[in-house]
Amino acid sequence: MTGFILLFQGWRLDPILQFSYVLLNFLVIYLGVKDIILFRLLSPPNHR
């Protein structure tokens, strides 16, 4: 819930803080999706 508040009310805070928070979220989402895709590609067929 705190992340949601920071994302939508962060414009009231320092713009650099808001920008770094958005970049951090994009990085976490990108790495999570990449790991899920790699896991599905590299896992054995009977593990899915």
Residue pairs with C-beta under 8 A, 6 or more apart in sequence:
3 25
6 13
6 18
6 21
7 21
7 22
7 25
10 17
10 18
10 21
11 18
40 48
